Amino acid sequence: MVKRTAHLRAPADFGLAIQQARLARGLSQTELAADVDVSQSTISAIEGGQTTILVRRLLELAEATGIELTATWEDDDAPRG
């Protein structure tokens, strides 16, 4: 297993981290959406970096207070099936 880390500075960074972690777990957008009770189109929008007021505000708050947001996930090298 390889540990991956991404710095989150923009909504697109957040979306890419979600996408990479989802793929590392072998999940489709539809499966992830079902797991968290949202639509597949919501997952697609998040992964596509479409901003939301909440994500944008959280990133602004983090920057204003000197907090560094990072995402860490494990990439399993096992074949996905």
N, CA, C and O atoms as a DFTB+ gen file, in Angstrom:
324 C
 N C O
     1  1       0.826      -1.180       0.000
     2  2       0.000       0.000       0.000
     3  2       0.874       1.249       0.000
     4  3       1.883       1.334       0.700
     5  1       0.455       2.198      -0.800
     6  2       1.154       3.465      -0.906
     7  2       0.268       4.536      -0.299
     8  3      -0.925       4.604      -0.596
     9  1       0.847       5.371       0.550
    10  2       0.087       6.467       1.140
    11  2       0.222       7.692       0.248
    12  3       1.334       8.083      -0.107
    13  1      -0.896       8.294      -0.114
    14  2      -0.936       9.481      -0.964
    15  2      -1.383      10.674      -0.125
    16  3      -2.206      10.540       0.781
    17  1      -0.823      11.850      -0.442
    18  2      -1.193      13.076       0.256
    19  2      -1.352      14.199      -0.760
    20  3      -0.582      14.292      -1.717
    21  1      -2.343      15.043      -0.553
    22  2      -2.560      16.208      -1.410
    23  2      -2.849      17.410      -0.527
    24  3      -3.562      17.300       0.471
    25  1      -2.295      18.557      -0.895
    26  2      -2.606      19.806      -0.202
    27  2      -3.862      20.393      -0.827
    28  3      -3.982      20.459      -2.051
    29  1      -4.786      20.813       0.005
    30  2      -6.066      21.339      -0.469
    31  2      -6.066      22.858      -0.360
    32  3      -6.160      23.413       0.735
    33  1      -5.959      23.521      -1.501
    34  2      -5.927      24.980      -1.525
    35  2      -7.070      25.580      -2.328
    36  3      -7.317      26.784      -2.260
    37  1      -7.766      24.743      -3.087
    38  2      -8.858      25.203      -3.949
    39  2      -9.885      24.085      -4.060
    40  3      -9.565      22.922      -3.814
    41  1     -11.125      24.429      -4.430
    42  2     -12.133      23.381      -4.598
    43  2     -11.695      22.275      -5.547
    44  3     -12.030      21.109      -5.335
    45  1     -10.952      22.624      -6.590
    46  2     -10.484      21.595      -7.527
    47  2      -9.523      20.623      -6.849
    48  3      -9.512      19.436      -7.176
    49  1      -8.707      21.119      -5.897
    50  2      -7.802      20.232      -5.151
    51  2      -8.604      19.233      -4.333
    52  3      -8.271      18.049      -4.280
    53  1      -9.660      19.718      -3.697
    54  2     -10.527      18.863      -2.888
    55  2     -11.169      17.791      -3.777
    56  3     -11.181      16.610      -3.429
    57  1     -11.694      18.214      -4.914
    58  2     -12.340      17.280      -5.833
    59  2     -11.396      16.217      -6.353
    60  3     -11.758      15.043      -6.441
    61  1     -10.183      16.627      -6.699
    62  2      -9.205      15.671      -7.203
    63  2      -8.818      14.663      -6.125
    64  3      -8.664      13.475      -6.411
    65  1      -8.662      15.132      -4.890
    66  2      -8.339      14.220      -3.793
    67  2      -9.463      13.204      -3.579
    68  3      -9.198      12.020      -3.370
    69  1     -10.709      13.663      -3.630
    70  2     -11.852      12.746      -3.494
    71  2     -11.833      11.723      -4.625
    72  3     -12.018      10.528      -4.393
    73  1     -11.609      12.195      -5.842
    74  2     -11.581      11.288      -6.985
    75  2     -10.471      10.247      -6.851
    76  3     -10.712       9.059      -7.062
    77  1      -9.280      10.671      -6.509
    78  2      -8.153       9.750      -6.396
    79  2      -8.373       8.730      -5.275
    80  3      -8.063       7.549      -5.432
    81  1      -8.908       9.195      -4.144
    82  2      -9.187       8.269      -3.039
    83  2     -10.296       7.291      -3.408
    84  3     -10.241       6.120      -3.034
    85  1     -11.304       7.767      -4.142
    86  2     -12.383       6.880      -4.598
    87  2     -11.831       5.809      -5.517
    88  3     -12.142       4.628      -5.362
    89  1     -11.013       6.219      -6.473
    90  2     -10.423       5.262      -7.412
    91  2      -9.514       4.271      -6.698
    92  3      -9.490       3.088      -7.036
    93  1      -8.763       4.757      -5.707
    94  2      -7.871       3.871      -4.943
    95  2      -8.652       2.790      -4.216
    96  3      -8.129       1.699      -3.985
    97  1      -9.893       3.077      -3.856
    98  2     -10.743       2.084      -3.183
    99  2     -11.550       1.239      -4.170
   100  3     -12.295       0.344      -3.771
   101  1     -11.392       1.532      -5.453
   102  2     -12.102       0.759      -6.465
   103  2     -13.585       1.052      -6.528
   104  3     -14.370       0.191      -6.925
   105  1     -13.983       2.253      -6.142
   106  2     -15.397       2.625      -6.138
   107  2     -15.753       3.438      -7.378
   108  3     -14.953       4.239      -7.862
   109  1     -16.944       3.223      -7.875
   110  2     -17.472       4.083      -8.933
   111  2     -18.091       5.318      -8.280
   112  3     -18.313       5.340      -7.069
   113  1     -18.362       6.328      -9.074
   114  2     -19.059       7.500      -8.540
   115  2     -20.421       7.101      -7.984
   116  3     -20.849       7.616      -6.951
   117  1     -21.093       6.196      -8.660
   118  2     -22.414       5.754      -8.220
   119  2     -22.337       5.043      -6.874
   120  3     -23.185       5.259      -6.008
   121  1     -21.331       4.202      -6.698
   122  2     -21.169       3.490      -5.424
   123  2     -20.865       4.467      -4.285
   124  3     -21.441       4.363      -3.203
   125  1     -19.956       5.415      -4.535
   126  2     -19.639       6.392      -3.504
   127  2     -20.862       7.236      -3.166
   128  3     -21.126       7.521      -1.998
   129  1     -21.595       7.626      -4.179
   130  2     -22.807       8.430      -3.958
   131  2     -23.796       7.678      -3.069
   132  3     -24.388       8.259      -2.160
   133  1     -23.969       6.395      -3.332
   134  2     -24.881       5.585      -2.514
   135  2     -24.373       5.481      -1.082
   136  3     -25.163       5.515      -0.138
   137  1     -23.049       5.354      -0.915
   138  2     -22.467       5.246       0.431
   139  2     -22.718       6.485       1.279
   140  3     -22.894       6.383       2.493
   141  1     -22.735       7.660       0.643
   142  2     -22.893       8.912       1.407
   143  2     -24.250       9.576       1.175
   144  3     -24.481      10.703       1.613
   145  1     -25.148       8.863       0.481
   146  2     -26.529       9.301       0.274
   147  2     -26.645      10.643      -0.448
   148  3     -27.353      11.552      -0.013
   149  1     -25.918      10.732      -1.576
   150  2     -26.067      11.869      -2.485
   151  2     -26.193      11.304      -3.892
   152  3     -26.027      10.102      -4.099
   153  1     -26.483      12.162      -4.853
   154  2     -26.597      11.699      -6.229
   155  2     -25.222      11.532      -6.864
   156  3     -24.239      12.126      -6.421
   157  1     -25.174      10.715      -7.905
   158  2     -23.926      10.541      -8.653
   159  2     -23.501      11.870      -9.252
   160  3     -22.306      12.154      -9.331
   161  1     -24.452      12.688      -9.673
   162  2     -24.105      13.985     -10.257
   163  2     -23.447      14.910      -9.234
   164  3     -22.630      15.756      -9.599
   165  1     -23.798      14.754      -7.958
   166  2     -23.140      15.533      -6.901
   167  2     -21.676      15.124      -6.786
   168  3     -20.796      15.978      -6.678
   169  1     -21.415      13.815      -6.810
   170  2     -20.034      13.332      -6.762
   171  2     -19.266      13.851      -7.977
   172  3     -18.124      14.294      -7.849
   173  1     -19.882      13.797      -9.136
   174  2     -19.243      14.287     -10.351
   175  2     -18.895      15.768     -10.242
   176  3     -17.808      16.186     -10.640
   177  1     -19.817      16.557      -9.703
   178  2     -19.581      17.996      -9.546
   179  2     -18.436      18.267      -8.572
   180  3     -17.595      19.130      -8.822
   181  1     -18.407      17.537      -7.473
   182  2     -17.339      17.709      -6.481
   183  2     -15.996      17.340      -7.104
   184  3     -15.027      18.091      -6.999
   185  1     -15.947      16.183      -7.749
   186  2     -14.700      15.741      -8.360
   187  2     -14.261      16.673      -9.478
   188  3     -13.066      16.813      -9.742
   189  1     -15.217      17.306     -10.131
   190  2     -14.912      18.251     -11.207
   191  2     -14.453      19.613     -10.707
   192  3     -14.135      20.499     -11.500
   193  1     -14.421      19.775      -9.382
   194  2     -13.933      21.023      -8.806
   195  2     -14.938      22.145      -8.774
   196  3     -14.581      23.299      -8.538
   197  1     -16.201      21.814      -9.011
   198  2     -17.215      22.861      -8.938
   199  2     -17.300      23.354      -7.503
   200  3     -17.504      22.574      -6.573
   201  1     -17.145      24.621      -7.347
   202  2     -17.068      25.208      -6.023
   203  2     -18.436      25.265      -5.350
   204  3     -19.473      25.353      -6.007
   205  1     -18.407      25.213      -4.055
   206  2     -19.596      25.468      -3.263
   207  2     -19.233      26.553      -2.271
   208  3     -18.058      26.769      -1.975
   209  1     -20.227      27.221      -1.768
   210  2     -19.961      28.268      -0.789
   211  2     -19.248      27.695       0.416
   212  3     -18.302      28.302       0.919
   213  1     -19.678      26.540       0.888
   214  2     -19.072      25.936       2.074
   215  2     -17.597      25.602       1.848
   216  3     -16.755      25.957       2.672
   217  1     -17.276      24.932       0.757
   218  2     -15.882      24.566       0.495
   219  2     -15.035      25.822       0.321
   220  3     -13.936      25.910       0.868
   221  1     -15.533      26.778      -0.428
   222  2     -14.783      28.020      -0.651
   223  2     -14.530      28.736       0.665
   224  3     -13.418      29.205       0.907
   225  1     -15.546      28.829       1.521
   226  2     -15.397      29.509       2.817
   227  2     -14.422      28.768       3.728
   228  3     -13.609      29.398       4.405
   229  1     -14.496      27.435       3.751
   230  2     -13.561      26.660       4.564
   231  2     -12.119      26.904       4.123
   232  3     -11.227      27.051       4.959
   233  1     -11.891      26.947       2.816
   234  2     -10.549      27.202       2.308
   235  2     -10.086      28.614       2.659
   236  3      -8.918      28.817       2.988
   237  1     -10.989      29.588       2.593
   238  2     -10.650      30.958       2.977
   239  2     -10.322      31.046       4.461
   240  3      -9.365      31.715       4.853
   241  1     -11.119      30.370       5.286
   242  2     -10.860      30.358       6.725
   243  2      -9.514      29.708       7.034
   244  3      -8.761      30.198       7.875
   245  1      -9.221      28.621       6.362
   246  2      -7.947      27.943       6.581
   247  2      -6.783      28.859       6.207
   248  3      -5.803      28.957       6.946
   249  1      -6.892      29.518       5.074
   250  2      -5.816      30.414       4.644
   251  2      -5.661      31.590       5.610
   252  3      -4.541      31.961       5.958
   253  1      -6.764      32.169       6.037
   254  2      -6.723      33.336       6.931
   255  2      -6.150      33.001       8.301
   256  3      -5.597      33.869       8.976
   257  1      -6.281      31.752       8.709
   258  2      -5.805      31.361      10.035
   259  2      -4.500      30.560       9.988
   260  3      -3.990      30.126      11.021
   261  1      -3.976      30.374       8.791
   262  2      -2.707      29.656       8.664
   263  2      -2.824      28.151       8.757
   264  3      -1.820      27.462       8.935
   265  1      -4.029      27.631       8.639
   266  2      -4.233      26.179       8.678
   267  2      -3.970      25.606       7.297
   268  3      -4.441      26.141       6.293
   269  1      -3.217      24.518       7.250
   270  2      -2.977      23.817       5.996
   271  2      -3.876      22.589       5.950
   272  3      -3.798      21.722       6.821
   273  1      -4.716      22.519       4.948
   274  2      -5.604      21.368       4.785
   275  2      -4.940      20.368       3.847
   276  3      -4.470      20.728       2.768
   277  1      -4.910      19.125       4.267
   278  2      -4.372      18.057       3.431
   279  2      -5.324      16.873       3.451
   280  3      -6.112      16.694       4.379
   281  1      -5.226      16.087       2.418
   282  2      -5.985      14.841       2.336
   283  2      -4.973      13.715       2.220
   284  3      -4.006      13.820       1.466
   285  1      -5.190      12.642       2.961
   286  2      -4.301      11.485       2.917
   287  2      -5.145      10.228       2.745
   288  3      -6.155      10.046       3.425
   289  1      -4.723       9.370       1.836
   290  2      -5.419       8.106       1.631
   291  2      -4.408       7.064       1.208
   292  3      -3.304       7.390       0.772
   293  1      -4.793       5.819       1.340
   294  2      -3.930       4.709       0.939
   295  2      -4.375       4.181      -0.406
   296  3      -5.564       3.979      -0.654
   297  1      -3.407       3.964      -1.263
   298  2      -3.657       3.413      -2.599
   299  2      -3.260       1.959      -2.563
   300  3      -2.072       1.636      -2.531
   301  1      -4.230       1.089      -2.568
   302  2      -3.994      -0.352      -2.518
   303  2      -3.534      -0.824      -3.885
   304  3      -4.223      -0.613      -4.883
   305  1      -2.384      -1.457      -3.932
   306  2      -1.834      -1.947      -5.200
   307  2      -2.500      -3.229      -5.681
   308  3      -2.177      -3.727      -6.759
   309  1      -3.422      -3.764      -4.899
   310  2      -4.106      -5.006      -5.292
   311  2      -5.006      -4.732      -6.495
   312  3      -5.555      -3.639      -6.630
   313  1      -5.155      -5.723      -7.364
   314  2      -6.027      -5.555      -8.530
   315  2      -7.465      -5.265      -8.115
   316  3      -7.969      -5.819      -7.138
   317  1      -8.105      -4.401      -8.864
   318  2      -9.500      -4.051      -8.583
   319  2     -10.386      -4.861      -9.521
   320  3     -10.088      -5.023     -10.704
   321  1     -11.459      -5.352      -8.974
   322  2     -12.297      -6.178      -9.829
   323  2     -13.673      -5.890      -9.657
   324  3     -14.518      -6.503     -10.309
